[in-house]
Amino acid sequence: MVADEVAPRAAARVINIGHALDARWLKDIDALAQREPHGPKNVVFMGQLAITYNDWEGFHRTASSHPHLSFTFIGPFDPGFPEPFFHTLRALPNVHFTGLKSKDELVPIVREADILLFGFRSGTRAKERANPHKVLEYLSTGNVIVGSYTMEYADRQDLFLMAEEGGDLNETFDGALREFDRLNAPEERARRIAYARARTMDALISRIEEELSR
């Protein structure tokens, strides 16, 4: 992470503030902790899809291993993207790429998901993807999350199921399916939502002001 690289070289104290949650994810957020019990059917990824550091092999292995689940990938993509597993993933019958969505369209789709997914090639790109912004947005929904190793959340693995650095995304996904009822319980959903709510723009500005006053 940037803060970890800067801190040893800085004369002053270095504080890692992190991302702020867009206010559009806060609307009606209190109602999201409660959800009717049900088995998982719909898996959603949102983000950039024309990038090489996505774990395309992991996405393909996960989607192809679970043909009974629907996988939706939301975000801009290039049909000619030169990544073989991108094309094999798109060809799967249970996979749908929507293209870019506006924030107003995106929020309800992500909230309706049963499992939220992200994956980067953490074995080689862990520092570059140390704190993807989508994680905070995912957490605001309360939904079950499966992701690749993420440095910023290494000590908060109570928030989502995280693969080991360079680990198998599909294996982690299988763990989420086995534990889905527990992970989707109201108290677990509320834990994720509370973490995201504490990171609104106003909350982070207050923290910055507090740090500057010391």
FENZI-V131541 format. One record per residue. N is the residue number from 1. RES is the residue in three letters. PHI is phi in degrees with one decimal (NA if undefined). PSI is psi as a letter, one per 20 degrees, with the letter a starting at -180 (none if undefined). D_LAST is the distance of its C-alpha to the last C-alpha in Angstrom with 2 decimals. Layout:
# FENZI-V131541
((N & RES & PHI & PSI & D_LAST) (N & RES & PHI & PSI & D_LAST))
This chain:
# FENZI-V131541
((1 & MET & NA & q & 24.06) (2 & VAL & -59.8 & g & 22.37) (3 & ALA & -59.6 & h & 19.02) (4 & ASP & -67.1 & h & 21.13) (5 & GLU & -77.3 & h & 22.96) (6 & VAL & -78.1 & g & 20.09) (7 & ALA & -51.4 & g & 17.80) (8 & PRO & -65.7 & i & 20.37) (9 & ARG & -101.0 & i & 20.83) (10 & ALA & -92.5 & q & 17.34) (11 & ALA & -78.0 & h & 15.79) (12 & ALA & -95.1 & r & 12.20) (13 & ARG & -67.8 & p & 10.79) (14 & VAL & -108.2 & p & 12.78) (15 & ILE & -116.1 & p & 12.21) (16 & ASN & -94.3 & o & 15.49) (17 & ILE & -82.5 & h & 15.39) (18 & GLY & 86.3 & a & 19.18) (19 & HIS & -78.8 & q & 21.80) (20 & ALA & -107.3 & q & 21.96) (21 & LEU & -86.3 & p & 25.07) (22 & ASP & -58.6 & p & 27.47) (23 & ALA & -59.8 & h & 28.19) (24 & ARG & -66.9 & i & 31.88) (25 & TRP & -82.0 & i & 31.37) (26 & LEU & -90.9 & i & 30.09) (27 & LYS & -61.8 & p & 33.35) (28 & ASP & 58.1 & k & 35.15) (29 & ILE & -65.8 & h & 32.88) (30 & ASP & -64.4 & h & 33.36) (31 & ALA & -80.2 & i & 37.04) (32 & LEU & -82.1 & i & 36.57) (33 & ALA & -69.2 & h & 36.00) (34 & GLN & -95.7 & p & 39.66) (35 & ARG & -147.3 & q & 42.33) (36 & GLU & -60.1 & p & 46.02) (37 & PRO & -60.8 & p & 46.82) (38 & HIS & -165.9 & r & 48.59) (39 & GLY & -79.8 & q & 49.04) (40 & PRO & -71.2 & p & 47.33) (41 & LYS & -131.3 & h & 49.28) (42 & ASN & -122.1 & p & 46.96) (43 & VAL & -112.7 & p & 44.47) (44 & VAL & -128.3 & p & 42.28) (45 & PHE & -117.7 & p & 40.38) (46 & MET & -130.2 & q & 38.56) (47 & GLY & 143.3 & a & 37.32) (48 & GLN & -69.9 & p & 38.70) (49 & LEU & -116.8 & j & 42.14) (50 & ALA & -111.9 & l & 43.17) (51 & ILE & -131.4 & q & 41.01) (52 & THR & -77.8 & h & 42.24) (53 & TYR & -85.0 & i & 39.36) (54 & ASN & -62.2 & q & 40.20) (55 & ASP & -83.6 & m & 42.01) (56 & TRP & -62.8 & h & 45.33) (57 & GLU & -61.8 & g & 47.31) (58 & GLY & -65.0 & g & 45.18) (59 & PHE & -60.6 & g & 45.50) (60 & HIS & -64.8 & g & 49.25) (61 & ARG & -61.7 & g & 49.73) (62 & THR & -67.4 & g & 47.84) (63 & ALA & -67.9 & g & 49.70) (64 & SER & -71.7 & h & 53.08) (65 & SER & -81.1 & i & 52.72) (66 & HIS & -132.6 & m & 52.16) (67 & PRO & -65.8 & i & 54.81) (68 & HIS & -81.7 & i & 54.66) (69 & LEU & -103.3 & q & 51.12) (70 & SER & -97.2 & p & 50.33) (71 & PHE & -112.5 & o & 47.70) (72 & THR & -113.6 & p & 46.28) (73 & PHE & -111.6 & o & 44.36) (74 & ILE & -108.7 & p & 42.61) (75 & GLY & 146.8 & r & 41.58) (76 & PRO & -67.2 & p & 43.13) (77 & PHE & -145.6 & r & 45.55) (78 & ASP & -109.6 & o & 48.24) (79 & PRO & -57.6 & h & 51.65) (80 & GLY & -97.9 & j & 52.51) (81 & PHE & -56.5 & p & 49.39) (82 & PRO & -81.9 & m & 50.63) (83 & GLU & -137.0 & o & 49.49) (84 & PRO & -53.7 & g & 52.40) (85 & PHE & -71.7 & h & 50.55) (86 & PHE & -60.9 & g & 49.20) (87 & HIS & -73.9 & h & 52.85) (88 & THR & -69.0 & h & 54.01) (89 & LEU & -65.3 & g & 51.16) (90 & ARG & -60.7 & h & 52.12) (91 & ALA & -78.5 & i & 55.74) (92 & LEU & -67.6 & q & 55.16) (93 & PRO & -68.5 & h & 56.71) (94 & ASN & -99.3 & j & 53.73) (95 & VAL & -118.0 & p & 51.20) (96 & HIS & -133.3 & p & 50.43) (97 & PHE & -101.1 & p & 48.38) (98 & THR & -91.6 & h & 47.53) (99 & GLY & 82.5 & a & 46.06) (100 & LEU & -69.5 & p & 43.14) (101 & LYS & -123.0 & q & 42.20) (102 & SER & -69.8 & r & 40.18) (103 & LYS & -59.9 & h & 37.03) (104 & ASP & -64.9 & h & 39.01) (105 & GLU & -77.5 & h & 41.73) (106 & LEU & -68.6 & g & 39.46) (107 & VAL & -55.0 & g & 37.41) (108 & PRO & -64.7 & h & 40.49) (109 & ILE & -65.1 & g & 42.12) (110 & VAL & -67.0 & h & 39.17) (111 & ARG & -65.3 & h & 38.84) (112 & GLU & -78.6 & i & 42.55) (113 & ALA & -64.3 & q & 42.41) (114 & ASP & -89.3 & h & 43.06) (115 & ILE & -133.5 & p & 41.27) (116 & LEU & -104.7 & p & 38.78) (117 & LEU & -126.2 & p & 39.14) (118 & PHE & -147.1 & q & 37.41) (119 & GLY & -162.1 & p & 38.26) (120 & PHE & -123.5 & r & 37.43) (121 & ARG & -76.6 & m & 39.07) (122 & SER & -68.7 & i & 36.29) (123 & GLY & -65.3 & h & 38.41) (124 & THR & -122.5 & i & 38.02) (125 & ARG & -127.0 & k & 35.23) (126 & ALA & -61.8 & g & 32.54) (127 & LYS & -70.5 & h & 29.69) (128 & GLU & -66.7 & h & 30.77) (129 & ARG & -114.0 & l & 30.75) (130 & ALA & -70.0 & h & 27.76) (131 & ASN & -152.1 & m & 26.42) (132 & PRO & -62.6 & p & 29.11) (133 & HIS & -62.6 & h & 28.05) (134 & LYS & -61.1 & h & 31.20) (135 & VAL & -61.5 & g & 29.98) (136 & LEU & -63.3 & g & 27.43) (137 & GLU & -66.6 & g & 30.24) (138 & TYR & -58.4 & g & 32.65) (139 & LEU & -60.3 & h & 30.44) (140 & SER & -64.0 & i & 30.30) (141 & THR & -82.1 & h & 34.09) (142 & GLY & 82.1 & i & 34.14) (143 & ASN & -70.7 & q & 36.97) (144 & VAL & -64.7 & p & 37.81) (145 & ILE & -125.8 & p & 36.40) (146 & VAL & -123.6 & p & 37.86) (147 & GLY & -151.6 & r & 36.24) (148 & SER & -75.9 & r & 36.16) (149 & TYR & -57.7 & p & 33.64) (150 & THR & -135.4 & o & 30.15) (151 & MET & -57.1 & g & 27.44) (152 & GLU & -61.2 & h & 24.52) (153 & TYR & -109.2 & j & 26.38) (154 & ALA & -59.3 & h & 27.88) (155 & ASP & -100.6 & j & 26.23) (156 & ARG & -128.7 & l & 26.91) (157 & GLN & -77.3 & j & 30.66) (158 & ASP & -75.7 & i & 31.07) (159 & LEU & -87.3 & h & 30.43) (160 & PHE & -159.7 & r & 33.36) (161 & LEU & -81.9 & o & 36.12) (162 & MET & -115.7 & p & 35.11) (163 & ALA & -68.4 & q & 37.66) (164 & GLU & -68.1 & r & 37.10) (165 & GLU & -58.0 & p & 36.17) (166 & GLY & 73.1 & j & 39.42) (167 & GLY & -82.9 & a & 40.85) (168 & ASP & -88.0 & o & 43.47) (169 & LEU & -64.1 & h & 42.26) (170 & ASN & -65.3 & h & 45.55) (171 & GLU & -62.8 & g & 45.30) (172 & THR & -65.9 & h & 41.88) (173 & PHE & -61.5 & g & 43.38) (174 & ASP & -59.9 & h & 46.24) (175 & GLY & -62.2 & h & 43.81) (176 & ALA & -65.9 & h & 42.35) (177 & LEU & -65.4 & g & 45.90) (178 & ARG & -64.6 & h & 46.73) (179 & GLU & -103.3 & j & 43.64) (180 & PHE & -57.9 & g & 43.58) (181 & ASP & -59.8 & g & 44.34) (182 & ARG & -67.3 & g & 41.55) (183 & LEU & -67.2 & h & 39.00) (184 & ASN & -96.2 & j & 40.05) (185 & ALA & -66.7 & q & 39.87) (186 & PRO & -53.6 & h & 37.85) (187 & GLU & -67.2 & h & 35.21) (188 & GLU & -72.8 & g & 34.62) (189 & ARG & -61.9 & g & 34.57) (190 & ALA & -63.8 & h & 32.08) (191 & ARG & -61.3 & g & 29.74) (192 & ARG & -65.8 & g & 29.71) (193 & ILE & -61.9 & g & 29.33) (194 & ALA & -61.5 & h & 26.35) (195 & TYR & -61.2 & g & 24.53) (196 & ALA & -67.8 & g & 25.32) (197 & ARG & -62.4 & h & 24.50) (198 & ALA & -75.1 & i & 20.91) (199 & ARG & -123.5 & k & 20.60) (200 & THR & -72.7 & r & 21.76) (201 & MET & -59.0 & g & 20.43) (202 & ASP & -61.3 & g & 18.93) (203 & ALA & -65.4 & g & 17.20) (204 & LEU & -71.7 & h & 15.74) (205 & ILE & -63.4 & g & 14.64) (206 & SER & -61.2 & h & 12.85) (207 & ARG & -66.6 & g & 11.10) (208 & ILE & -61.8 & g & 10.25) (209 & GLU & -61.5 & h & 8.98) (210 & GLU & -64.3 & g & 6.78) (211 & GLU & -66.3 & h & 5.50) (212 & LEU & -68.7 & h & 5.50) (213 & SER & -80.1 & i & 3.80) (214 & ARG & -77.8 & none & 0.00))
